[in-house]
Amino acid sequence: MLKKLQVIFKTLILSAFFISISQAEILKPSSDIKPAEVIGIQLAGLQKNDYNFKDSGIEQTWNFAHPNNKKVTGPLEKFKKMIKSASYQMMINHLSHTITKIESGDNWVQFEVIILDKEKIYHKFNWQVEKYLIDGPLKDCWLTTMVSSPIPLGSSI
């Protein structure tokens, strides 16, 4: 019970943090941003996709994609089409989300992400971030390397 309360408390604190981020300009990767915060930033952007400008949330998500991920999913216009496709469109303007750490190594962390979409259907994703180790502006930043296909979990009603 205590662990569940701790998870709920952390989720509430992270939600308040990410709501304030969602009202700011698009963030860039930084070595100060922790793995769960990377995913929170991406999800907060997608939750309010057009808040700053059209598709600003998708662009926010793109900013935290690992360069190897961008090679597969990019350029940005291709990434936008992918996120808007039937496979991932439930992320756009979703109602809520939870982020739970499930596994980690020295330079990677995997999370379970559950999204409640605007149709009040839950979807589960495996979401992985890795620390970028190559010299340059992204050195030591946590970046998304993988997001699984969604697993529908059913209605919230």
N, C-alpha and C positions, 0 to 999 in steps of 0.2 A: 504494500500500500504506500509506504514512504517513497519507494522508487517511482511509483506512478505519479505521486504528488510532485516529486522533484522534476519529472519530465514535463508535467503540465506547467509548473512554475517557470521552467526554462523556456518553454514554448511561448508563454505569455510575455516574458521579458524580451525574447528575440523578436516576437511580433511587433512590440512597441518600437524596438530599435529599427526594424525594417520598414515600418510605416513612415518613420521620419526620413529614412533613406529614400523611400519611394517618392517623397515630395522634393527631393533634391535633384541636382543634375545627375547625369549618368556617371557612375563610378568606374574607375579604372582599377585593375589589379594592383595589389600592394602586398608586400611580404608581411604586413601587419594584420592582414585579414585572415582569420582562421578558416579551416575547411568548412565547417557548418555555416559560417557566415557567408561564404562564397555562394553556397546553394540558396541561402536565405535571400541574398541580394538578387540572385537570378529569379527566384520565385516571386519576390515582391515586385520586381519589374514586370513579370508576365501577368501577375494578378491585376496590375493597373497598366496594361500594355500601351495604351495611347495617352497616358497621363501627361507626360512632358511634350510629346509630339507623336505623330502616327508611328506605331511600332517601336516606340522607345524602349518598351520592355523586352522585346525580342533583341534589340540592339544591345541592351544591358546584358542579357544572357550571352550574347555573342562575345562581348568584351571579356568574359571570364571563361571562354572555351579555350582549351589547350591548343597550341598550334597544330599538333597532330590531328586533333579532332576537327579543326577548321579545314584541314586539307581534304577531309572526307565530306564534311557537311557544307562547306563554303563554295563560293564567296557569300557575303552577307545576304544578297538577294535570293540565292538558292536556299540558304538557311531559313529565311523568312517563309519561303514556300513550304519547306519541310515542317516548320512549327505550325503553320496554318493548315496542314494536311490533316486528314482524318486520324492519322496516327498520333498526333500530338496536340491538336487544336483544343483539347480539354484543358490544357494549361493556360490558355489565354483567358484572362478575366475570370479565373477561378475564384471561388468563394473563400476557401481556406486551405491550409496545408500544414503538415507536420513533417519534421525532419528527425530521424532517429539513426544514430550511429550503429552500424551492425558489425563492422570489421575494419581492421586497419593494419598497416605495415609501417615501415620507416618513412616512406615518402608517398603513401597513398592512404585514402580513407574511403570506405564505402558506406553509404547511407540508404535507408529505406525512406522514401518520400511518399506520403499519401496526400493526394489532392482531392478536394471536394469541388467538382466542376459546377458551372452555373446552372446545370440541369439537376443538381443535387445527387450526382453519381460519384462514388469514390473510385479512385484509380491509384494503383500502387506502382512505383518505379524503383529500380535500383539505380543509384546515382553515385558516380565515383569521381573523386577529385585526386589530383596528384600534384606534388610539389615540383615546379619547373626548376631543373638543376643546371641549365645551360646559361652561361654568362650573357648578360644583356638586361634590358629593362624589366623582363619578367622573372629574373633569377629569384628563387625562393618564394615565388607566388604560388598559391594553391589555385589550380585551374581544373575545370571539368574535362574529364577524358571520356566519360561514358554515361549515357542515360539509356536505360533499357526501354523496350516497348512497354506501353502501359498494360497493367493487368486490371481489368475491371473488377471492382469489389462489390458492386451493387448500389442500390439506392439508400439514401440517408433516411428515407421516409418509412 
